[in-house]
Amino acid sequence: MRHMKTALAGVVLLAAFLAPARAWAGDQLHLTDGRVLDGEVTREINGYIWFKYKLAGVETEGYFTPDDYEKLVRDADAEPAPATDDAAAPRDTPVGEPRARRSGAPRAAVISLGDVENNEVGIYITAHELHELIPELEKEDINIVVFRVHSGGGLGLEVQRLSDVIQNEYKPRFRTVAWIESAISAAAMTSHCIEEIYFMPKGNYGACTGWYGQGTTVKGRPLEEMLYEMEKISARGKHDPLLMRSMQISEPLSATVDENGDVTFFPDETSGEILLNPEGRILTLTSETADEIGFSQGTAANVEELGKAMGLSEVDWVGRQEDGVPYPVCRAEDLQRKWRLRTAEDERRFTEYMLEYQRTFAMAAGAGDKETRGRFAGMARRSLQRIAQVLRSNPNFALLQLNLLDEEDVQDWLANEEEKIRDLLRK
Amino acid sequence: MKRMTRSGRVLGSALVFGMLAVGPAAAPSIDPSGPAAAGQTDEGELCRIIFRSGETVTGRIIEETDQKVVFRGKVNGIEVTVPFEKSDILKIERGVAPEPGKSDVAAPEDKAPAVEPAKSGDQPTVYVLTLEGQFGVDIAYKPIEQALEDAKQMEPDYLVVIVDNDWSEALQGGLKEKELGDDLSKFDEFFTTERIAPLFAENIRREWKKQPEVVFWVKQAMGGIAFLPFTSPHMYFESDARLGGVGYLDRLFGSMGDEMFRQKQRSLRQGMVRGIAIEGGYDTEIIDALTWTDTVLSYKLEGGKPVFFEREPENAGEVLLTDDGKDDRQDTIEELARGEGNDVLTLRAELARTLGVSDGTVDTLDDLLFDLGISRGYTLLDGRADRIMSQWHKSIKSAVRQLPRLWKDYQEIQITGADARERNRQRSRQIAKLEEIKRLIQRHDGALVPQRYGYPGIDQIDIMISQIRLDITADRD
């Protein structure tokens, strides 16, 4: 099965802010894989091109890095595209190289998905929080979002939600990049919808086997559903599904890289020239193996190296330097970091919050006089409000701590508890 | 074998970036026109700006954006208004008090950092940090962080890290004089290494003004600490050193759960430790042989450098490093007792040198420095590392003694007062004692694990405190 390494860096949904009134008509984009696309350039930044064309009769828009194309031929009769904030290249500018900008370098933000201390997917990495960050990123006029991934995995139920937020909300708005320090299990599955993936030298990615309890792996129909879910997510990221499959189940994998850099994967040990996963094992990629098979677009130890690996001659890493943080911290990242700390505190103390609520409620119920009952009922209500606040900040706590499946269940539970407090006060 | 592969190049370029940080003397151009209209602020509070270069200035920030600040104050005795890039700034301390005898707009502070960087003419400077004792207890994140902060201030040319961890039977309640064997595995101590390793790698690259040559000198690196020297491209061994104690990863989790669950757990660990080797510029085959029993690895020397084969030796000159440990190839008790097993790899000085993992075998610091090419003279910096590590060791020992005493004190506080006031005073004493236990645990940052001694951890203590507070609220006369 062919793995189209970088030919189509990302087919993205047409975003409102990308829709200029006028565009080049009848442009031709000559891709490095030999294909020629007919369509129109809708936006250009530093050699990165948003290109509208028809794919199997369906109008779509893709975005292409300078590495993805050899040349761009423009229709001489067409009217020039309107200038954007980031300068469009003059017609005689050779394509393929990042161009000088008329104003401002692209603005990039690093958003951490986990850190050494707090990194569980579903607890410290949630779709809800990523969704909440988007307005902040837009306020900071961010063009590029780099997800710096450091996570040992977590809840499988969050993978599809995270993938949806990244695919449907981030990719249309930002050039979206994953930068892998450690992406194990659900963290790798989350990152997998992203086309543009870079590794840190020590980076690792894989070991996605689903399990529960005392090490029982998911089997049967649920396993088939997980495999299918990840096939679809692999397609979002333009990754060969065999790769993720060998990370999920003990299926061997080998690969051959041809002279054009195209990679063919084989679900056995011997057909490919590179043995990636022996029989009976689960695959985890390192920066070296990821680079060898073109899964990683480059290896970068810091943001300066990452910018170069991304082909950016100029980039504005938005944010301020903070002690002990190896990248500038923008406002959205600052929120993300604070939210993780708050979540850690909530996670650590949730049992305490619940016990406090139950105890104050019981004290109110057992109080002999109305005044004492009212005082303890007030305390119970404050405890309940704190619990509600935690559940709002991190909806997965409802499932993990209270076995409440969704928002409706949470609201029902809170309303019921509130009603019980009111009943006490009516006594 | 070390490679100058991609990882090596990455390290090289990172060094260059690290040195690009520019302090106030070189960075700013003086803007005589004063603050720009846009984003201008009122004369702000007195601030101290600490640059990544280590230099500081004190004055007022009169304008600030995400990218820069415009500073007004005195530099070299001249009052200036200067823009500074925030990327050059490590920290801005706002609201600092004016120093006595100085004007409100203060002159620049002494540019020397808190500890004077070593000045030794042309002689290279050497800072030594010794990591000895029990890994995860004596050798822990916090004292290492403090020692490296001290080293950073002294700006050494060479940072020599001596690794000599305890691998005696005392760790298992036995004799201190008796060493544990090579076949004991403490692979999961890697998760302690994972936390400590960045202190020696990316933190130095990012935060040290002057980049030292980090050299690990292995005397004993057994258990999870075995991976730590791989963070640097420069490793030396003492004659009787050994590095290992992380084998049998393929047997980790024993019979727990399904085979695929166990394979997942092993795979992710292997990916992580391979990553450390790649970052340091070492071949991952060495890591596989150290950790995985059924890795069959042979080598032969070509031009003095080893070439690895993942199979039994087939040709003359090929040497078996590790076999698959199966059937009659499983290490015997005689081999294990003599440290001669080959199911997993334990690196000793000669083999480490042959495989290119070690740069040389040295038994004294002088020998090491000679081998590093600085024999003609060097200055050994009088750093605080030994004191920091020694104080930490004493503090941990003391904490282990204090913990049962504090717990006993807490338990002895009986709630027996005749009235609520008295009972609640006793409860307050309970809370104070629990808070004291909590502070003791927090002060020792993960190295003091109370559950190991049968006492509650911080989470449990918080719950206890919360419940006692409710008792106080409920107990009214």
Interface residues (C-beta under 8 A of the other chain):
Chain A: V116 G152 G153 S182 I184 S185 M200 P201 K202 G203 N204 Y205 G206 A207 C208 T209 W211 Q214 G215 T216 T217 I249 S250 G280 R281 I282 L283 T284 L285 T286 S287 E288 D291 T299 A300 A301 N302 E304 E305 D316 V318 G319 R320 Q321 D323 G324 P326 P328 R348 R349 T351 E352 L355 E356 R359 T360 M363 T372 F376 M379
Chain B: T5 R6 S7 V10 L11 S13 A14 F17 R52 D66 Q67 K86 S87 I89 L90 K91 E194 R195 E202 N203 R205 R206 F253 M256 G257 D258 E259 M260 F261 R262 Q263 K264 Q265 R266 S267 L268 Q270 G271 M272 R274 G275 I276 I278 E279 T284 I458 D459 D462 I463 S466 Q467 L470 T473 A474 R476
